[in-house]
Structures are given as structure tokens and as C-alpha cells.
């Protein structure tokens, strides 16, 4: 039987569930492990181009939509053994392998740009 007391319980439970979704919903797709490995692998790059000495998602994602990647992001993603990789060694290996690929800068690889302490990717979404 639906009483006032039961109605209040349903409303309170609904509000709590909705607030929990709002608080945690935005972080569900974040890949902090990628940024951590990127920052530890290329500390000079992070020091020069990072925010407070840390590189952001913008190195691989020039758009707010994190499903879109720039040319460097596509190269790194292509080297990862699986989507949402969490193994730091495999992420670092993918970064290292991507260094050998051609960048949009004529005559330079991503590795050449990184060694010159320049960001490897462009500000454009790769097609």
C-alpha cells in the first residue's frame, strides 16, 4: 500500500541515486593511466607544455569529445594491444612505437618532435 511515508522514501532514494550519477557520471570514461605514463615517459615535454607540469588529454584529443583523436592519438591507439589498456608497460611500449611514425610536420616523426620538446600531435581531429 502506498502511504505518505513510503512516497517520501521513494523520492529520497531517487534523489540520492540521481545525485550519485551526477557526481560520478563524468569520470567514468577517463583514462588517467595514459596521462600518468605520458607524463613519466616525457617529463621535459610535460614541463614545457603541461598545465602545472602535467600533460593533459589534449595531447591526443584536440576536441572535448574524447572519442576524437588527433594524428598522434590515432597512432598511439593503433599501437595499444587492446582498448582501455591499463598495463603501464604496454602503454609505454605503444608510446615508444608511435614515435617512429610520420607526423604532420614534413620530414619529422612524432619522436623527432618529442625530442625537440614539441607536442607531437596537431590541434586537428584526425580523419
N, C-alpha and C positions, 0 to 999 in steps of 0.2 A: 504494500500500500504506500502511495506517495504522500508523505507528510511534509510539513514545512522544514522539519529538522533534516529529513533525507534530501530535500531540494537544496538546502544550504550546503550539505556535504558534496553533492554533485557539482555545484557551482565552484566551491573552493577547490575541489580536485581538478576541475577543468582549468581554472586559473593557474594553479600550480603547474600542471602539465604544459600549458601554453608558455608560461614564463621560462620553464626549463628548456623548451625547444628554442625560444628566442635567444637565451643565453648561450647555449651550446651549438646551435644550428650553423652558425657562420664558420666555425672552426673545423667542421667535420672533414673537409677536403684538403686541409693544409698539409704540406709535406715539409715540416721543419727539418727533417733529417737531411734533405737535399741541400738546404741552405747551410746547415752546420758543416757538411762535408765540403761544400763550395768555399766557405769561409776559411776552413782549416787547410784546404789544399792550395788556395791562392790568397794568402794573407796580405800581400802587397796590393793586390787588386782590391781587396776589401778595405784596406786602409785608405787608398786613393779615391775609390768610387762608392764606398759604402756609406750608409747612414749610421753614424756613431761607430764607424769601423766595421760594420757588418753589411754584407751584400744583401739585397732584397730579392724578392721573386722577379723583379723587373729585369734581371739578367737574362732570364729565359722567357718571361711573359711580359711583353710590352703593353698589354691591354689588361684591364681589370678582370676580364673573363679569363680565368686561369686555364681554360681548355685551349686557349690560343697561345701559340708559341712563336718566337722569332726564329731565325735561321739557326742560331746556336742551340736554342731549346729543342728544336726538331732533331738536331744532330745528337745531342745528349740522350734524348728519349729513345732514339734509334739504337743506341748502344746499350741501353739497360736491358737486362735479361727478362724482366717482367714489369708490368705496370705496377706502380706503387711499391717499388723496391725499397726495402728497409735496411738491407745489409750495407753497412758503410763501405766495406771493401769493394763491393760491386758497384756502388755509386761512384766511388773514386776511380775505379777502372773505366767506367763509362766516360767520366770527365776527361781522363787521360787519353782515351781512344778518340774522343771528339776533337782533341787538339790537332790531330793530323788532317782534319777535313778543311776544305776550302771555305773561306769566309766570303762575305760580300765585298770585302776590301780587295781590290785587284792585286793578285800576286801574293796574298797573305793567307795563311791558315789561321784557324782560331788560336792555335798555340803561339803563332807569331805575335798576334795581338796581345795575348795574355802575358807573354814575356816582355812586351813593350809597356806593360801595365795599362793596357787599354781594354775596355769592355769588348768581349768577343762578338756579341750579338748586335743586331740592328734594333732600331725602335719601331720596326715594321713587323706586322704579323706575317709569318711565312705562309706561302700558298701551297 
